[in-house]
Amino acid sequence: MGKIKKSKALTSNAASAGSLAEQILLDKTVRPPGRVKDRKKKEETIEFVDDKLSLKILDQARNQQAELEEEYGVSEQSKKLPKTVKFPKSSNNDSDESDDDIGEFAYDQDEEIEIDEDEEKAMEKFMSTTGPVRRTLADIIQEKLTEKKTEIETELSDKNTLRIEDMDERVVKMYRSIRDILRCYRSGKLPKAFKIIPSLRNWEQVLYLTEPDSWTAAAVYQATRIFASNLNAKMAQRFFNLVLLPRIRDDISEYKRLNFHLYMALKKSLFKPAAFFKGVLLPLAECGNCTLREAIIVSSILAKNSIPMLHSAAALLKLAEMDYNGATSIFLRTLLDKKYALPYRVLDAVIFHFVRFEKDKRQLPVLWHQSLLTFVQRYKADISSEQKELLIALLRVHNHPTITEEVRKEIIHSDPRDVEMAICN
């Protein structure tokens, strides 16, 4: 086993410190280092070219320039039309440099320097403001964007002129085979060729090659997911209106209920609220032959899912302006029951929707009275006194044994000042 070597620093300090008290005192103070490094910085010297050597270099350059001028005849042209430029006299006479140090290249302050006309024209090309304007990177990008926009507009304008027979036979054959897959689809992955249909320019024509009327309900659900996610609002609206809505109505008409996959597809279409209202709800209310079963099923989708207020307010405005049918009352009641903070324009349109029936002598259905009760219950605080008077006058013409009394109570108790008005009337 080797010996343990003691540190040189400890032994040297112990020897120099002396007693234990001195060592303790030395430990509490900062001790200077024992070794001082003497670093000598090297002075950097910058050597310059000597004056005589620089003059020799300039003389040699001038001789070479003279030889080139004599060889190519430049010197003769420069003597024809000389132009002179006079330098002003300098006011600084305190320079320490003498004229002898500068040599032959020292010019007199009144010396005239000749400028070649060709050189002057060459300089004018760089300084000219009448020449072609230099295009920046922003100008080039803007030009490319304009060209691309024109190309897209041209393609969109020619979209309706395309025909299926103009497509490649191999493409038609491939999507015909996908049609056979979608006819018996139950679960699993869809072909990749079907997933890229939303990105195609003529996606509608390619889609109809697969014959959506023959798809299974599960295939409709998967297609709705793909098209609602990848198409914009206008394109998704066309898909909902031309494919999804007819399939839903046919299924309800045949089976008196809606298939689960189709119900989920209808729910998935709310991913694009504007496309849902324009492609499903409003066309269903405008058609005039919407059954109550269809209206109840679609309204259940509205009641169970969250919809942005602006889209719902726009749908309420459109529904209030339509010709009345039973489906309109169901949709109105469902949207009003979601308790949105509606704009006054929408509230006025809904009130006018009810008030215009004052001159209608027909007996109104229970759905109409229910929708009126829902509106009064939800928005009685936002109705003005004049509008309340119009509604009370409406109740005298159209009443229901149980609902009308509830509507009158909601209107009267919404504001204590309206009680006297109701008693007087």
Protein Blocks (a to p, Z undefined) as FASTA:
>chain_A
ZZddddfklmmmmmmnopmklmmmmmmpccddfbdcdddddddddddddfklmmmmmmmm
mmmmmmmmmmnommmmmmmmgcdddddddfbfkbfbdfklnommlccfkbccdddfklmm
mmmmmmpckbccdddfklmmmmmmmmmmmmmmmmmmmmmmpcfklpcfklmmmmmmmmmm
mmmgfbdcddfklmmmmmpmklmlmmmmnopmlpcfklmmmmmmmmmmmpcfklmmmmmm
mmmmmmmmmmmmmnopacfklmmmmmmmmmmmmlmmmmmmmmmmmnopacfklmmmmmmm
mmmpccdfklmmmmmmmmmmpccdfklmmmmmmmmmnopacdfklmmmmmmmmmmmmmpm
bdcdfklmmmmmmmmmmmmmmpcfklmmmmmmmmmmpccfklmmmmmmmmmmmpmklmmm
mmmZZ
